[in-house]
């Protein structure tokens, strides 16, 4: 679809800036910690990739069920901010508990609790953001939000890299002490994010009870636009091949990158993602969003094929940078596209369904990736290239279906 030229940034609703700042600080906290988690599991706790895939999959997928309930509840109440504050607060409270983790079960419990917080906040926050932007600003608003989110990840990774460098002499493998220091440091930005959300965000009144779904039910699914349903089904198929990025981190280490080099790789990814999200989001206000997502998925398939064939850590690093461009082409654009299909009074439910469906698909995706890499039980798997070949194939298949659904 064609849209008019987006309005100047200065005319964006204040909520867009507040939510961007909240996501910036939250990602400073989350990314400095959770990007080290696969290394902590593998290097400190000695966990195999199948278990790492299980942890990531359960954390994302089980918590995704909450997104359906919270999104529908925010529609029913006509209020978004309260649920967003609750979700961010839960995550802020549980993250520092990773300081005490001594087993992968402990890590799973904390990771699950953090994702419960995300499940509560994600759909109401996205609906609040969509309701705070006019249609001809929507792509830019979501792109700006993703840029702030990713700039926070860049900053968090930079802080984590400094802490790792200062706390361990050998950077070949992550140590428990370095990880614990990062866990403690993550508390400050997480708490600041909650405070800014409480003081800065303003509620957008969209209450229309007759149109809202009953919280916890799938009644809202039957009321949704068929274009949204088709898009969501294709997104789920794509996600089945899009396993946790933890496997790319492990691939980098397997190809020879040390801990600080992996942090540099992640910084490159987030720098490109952050710099491009806003401009690409604004571009999607002028040309059809579906075309931009298609370009992103085709790039994804090339990156994953490259990861499968990578011979050196430097190649993995470069490919992960290109992976940041894929994220900029798809993440914010997909959420703006959901708002294009759905009226304001149903957006909490729609974002709940969207986030839940994509999140639930992460469980089988991450399990498949872990098993393809290192096998299960007595089977040793196909090796580290296998999950990336599978992901590239699923992206190509999804691209074909996306074109056919237009």
Secondary structure as the mmCIF struct_conf table of DSSP 4:
data_model
#
loop_
_struct_conf.conf_type_id
_struct_conf.id
_struct_conf.beg_label_comp_id
_struct_conf.beg_label_asym_id
_struct_conf.beg_label_seq_id
_struct_conf.end_label_comp_id
_struct_conf.end_label_asym_id
_struct_conf.end_label_seq_id
HELX_LH_PP_P HELX_LH_PP_P1 UNK A 4 UNK A 8
HELX_RH_3T_P HELX_RH_3T_P1 UNK A 9 UNK A 11
BEND BEND1 UNK A 12 UNK A 12
HELX_RH_AL_P HELX_RH_AL_P1 UNK A 14 UNK A 39
HELX_RH_PI_P HELX_RH_PI_P1 UNK A 40 UNK A 44
BEND BEND2 UNK A 45 UNK A 45
HELX_RH_AL_P HELX_RH_AL_P2 UNK A 49 UNK A 77
TURN_TY1_P TURN_TY1_P1 UNK A 78 UNK A 78
HELX_RH_AL_P HELX_RH_AL_P3 UNK A 81 UNK A 94
HELX_RH_3T_P HELX_RH_3T_P2 UNK A 95 UNK A 100
BEND BEND3 UNK A 103 UNK A 103
HELX_RH_AL_P HELX_RH_AL_P4 UNK A 104 UNK A 131
TURN_TY1_P TURN_TY1_P2 UNK A 132 UNK A 132
BEND BEND4 UNK A 133 UNK A 133
HELX_RH_3T_P HELX_RH_3T_P3 UNK A 135 UNK A 137
HELX_RH_AL_P HELX_RH_AL_P5 UNK A 138 UNK A 167
BEND BEND5 UNK A 169 UNK A 169
BEND BEND6 UNK A 172 UNK A 173
HELX_RH_AL_P HELX_RH_AL_P6 UNK A 176 UNK A 200
HELX_RH_3T_P HELX_RH_3T_P4 UNK A 209 UNK A 211
BEND BEND7 UNK A 212 UNK A 212
HELX_LH_PP_P HELX_LH_PP_P2 UNK A 213 UNK A 214
TURN_TY1_P TURN_TY1_P3 UNK A 215 UNK A 216
BEND BEND8 UNK A 217 UNK A 218
HELX_RH_AL_P HELX_RH_AL_P7 UNK A 219 UNK A 223
BEND BEND9 UNK A 224 UNK A 224
HELX_RH_AL_P HELX_RH_AL_P8 UNK A 226 UNK A 240
TURN_TY1_P TURN_TY1_P4 UNK A 241 UNK A 241
TURN_TY1_P TURN_TY1_P5 UNK A 245 UNK A 245
HELX_RH_AL_P HELX_RH_AL_P9 UNK A 246 UNK A 254
TURN_TY1_P TURN_TY1_P6 UNK A 255 UNK A 256
HELX_RH_AL_P HELX_RH_AL_P10 UNK A 259 UNK A 283
TURN_TY1_P TURN_TY1_P7 UNK A 284 UNK A 286
BEND BEND10 UNK A 287 UNK A 287
HELX_RH_AL_P HELX_RH_AL_P11 UNK A 289 UNK A 309
BEND BEND11 UNK A 312 UNK A 312
HELX_RH_AL_P HELX_RH_AL_P12 UNK A 313 UNK A 341
BEND BEND12 UNK A 342 UNK A 342
HELX_RH_3T_P HELX_RH_3T_P5 UNK A 344 UNK A 346
HELX_RH_AL_P HELX_RH_AL_P13 UNK A 347 UNK A 374
STRN STRN1 UNK A 376 UNK A 376
TURN_TY1_P TURN_TY1_P8 UNK A 377 UNK A 378
STRN STRN2 UNK A 379 UNK A 379
BEND BEND13 UNK A 382 UNK A 382
TURN_TY1_P TURN_TY1_P9 UNK A 384 UNK A 385
HELX_RH_AL_P HELX_RH_AL_P14 UNK A 386 UNK A 404
TURN_TY1_P TURN_TY1_P10 UNK A 405 UNK A 405
#
